[in-house]
């Protein structure tokens, strides 16, 4: 442990998880916390947090300074990163499920070429099975 870490613990400072930062920055969308932290030079730990999420932890003093700057409107937060922006409102709004569109199947003009081809194939098969030159394959079987 370094002297800076020990001093942080004595001052009541330390490292905060992403969930703790989210509580201090309610104006910032949860998905944008890391980007806002980088844009505002918040120190982040290289080691992942203890909660096994794999997220970095954020220096508490830096987070509190940025929280004050966000409240004053001085921090670097893009409009789409704000929780009260139009993008955030659209993301929060549930999208109603769209029922699948069923196409009607019928004997319309679109199906005529396929029906003609089907009729020709069935006709050729029947003709091939009943033709006298089929060497008795079907006729011997039927008799």
ABEGO torsion letter per residue (X at the ends): XBAAAAAAAAAGBEBBBAAAAAAABAABBAAAAAAAAAAAGBBBBABBBAAGAGBBBBBAAAAAAAAAAAAAGABBBBAAABAABAAAAAAABBBBBBBBBBBBBBABAAAAAAAAAAAAAAAAAAAAAABAAAGGAAAAAAX
